[in-house]
Amino acid sequence: MEKPRIKNEDQYEALRDKGYSKEKSARIANTPNSGEKGGKAKKYEDWTKEELYSQAKNIGIDNRSKMNKEELIKALRNN
């Protein structure tokens, strides 16, 4: 059986050194634009409560309707 091809060998090895599994490392290293930096997102503190709530809803954080802005930020960061 042929060895699977890794598109970004350096990134694959760095992920393996961090303790990632072979499968996860390969999946990440084979994504388009792997190894390139992404865009810049604004800090959660700059988001509105409604934006934070929407993100928490997308992620599936429980009890989000009872949270204030600071609690939503904490929940998003710890998810």
C-alpha positions as CSV (number, residue, x, y, z in Angstrom):
1,M,0.0,0.0,0.0
2,E,1.3,3.4,-1.0
3,K,2.1,6.0,1.8
4,P,-0.4,8.9,1.8
5,R,1.0,12.1,0.4
6,I,1.4,15.1,2.8
7,K,1.3,18.5,1.1
8,N,3.1,20.5,3.9
9,E,5.7,18.2,5.4
10,D,7.1,20.9,7.8
11,Q,3.7,21.6,9.2
12,Y,2.9,17.9,9.5
13,E,6.1,17.3,11.5
14,A,5.5,20.3,13.7
15,L,2.0,19.1,14.6
16,R,3.3,15.6,15.3
17,D,6.0,17.1,17.6
18,K,3.1,18.9,19.5
19,G,1.5,15.5,20.1
20,Y,-1.2,15.5,17.4
21,S,-2.2,12.2,15.9
22,K,-1.0,11.2,12.5
23,E,-4.5,11.5,11.0
24,K,-5.2,14.9,12.5
25,S,-1.7,16.2,11.5
26,A,-2.2,15.0,7.9
27,R,-5.7,16.4,7.7
28,I,-4.4,19.9,8.8
29,A,-1.2,19.8,6.7
30,N,-3.3,18.8,3.6
31,T,-5.8,21.7,3.8
32,P,-5.6,24.3,1.1
33,N,-3.3,27.2,2.1
34,S,-1.9,25.2,5.0
35,G,0.9,27.0,6.8
36,E,-0.4,30.4,5.8
37,K,-1.6,32.9,8.3
38,G,-5.3,33.7,8.2
39,G,-7.2,36.9,8.6
40,K,-7.4,39.0,11.7
41,A,-10.5,38.7,13.9
42,K,-11.4,41.4,16.4
43,K,-11.2,40.6,20.1
44,Y,-14.3,39.3,21.8
45,E,-14.3,42.4,24.0
46,D,-15.0,44.5,20.8
47,W,-18.0,42.3,19.8
48,T,-21.5,43.3,20.8
49,K,-23.4,41.1,23.2
50,E,-25.7,40.0,20.3
51,E,-22.6,38.9,18.2
52,L,-21.3,37.0,21.2
53,Y,-24.7,35.3,21.8
54,S,-24.9,34.4,18.1
55,Q,-21.4,32.8,18.2
56,A,-22.3,30.9,21.4
57,K,-25.5,29.7,19.7
58,N,-23.5,28.5,16.7
59,I,-21.1,26.6,18.9
60,G,-23.9,25.1,21.1
61,I,-23.0,26.7,24.4
62,D,-25.7,25.9,27.0
63,N,-27.4,28.5,29.2
64,R,-26.2,31.4,26.9
65,S,-29.5,33.3,27.3
66,K,-28.7,33.9,31.0
67,M,-25.2,35.1,30.4
68,N,-23.9,38.6,30.4
69,K,-21.3,39.8,27.9
70,E,-18.3,38.8,30.2
71,E,-19.8,35.4,30.8
72,L,-20.3,34.8,27.1
73,I,-16.7,35.8,26.4
74,K,-15.4,33.4,29.0
75,A,-17.7,30.6,27.7
76,L,-16.5,31.1,24.1
77,R,-12.8,31.2,25.1
78,N,-13.2,28.0,27.2
79,N,-15.2,26.0,24.7
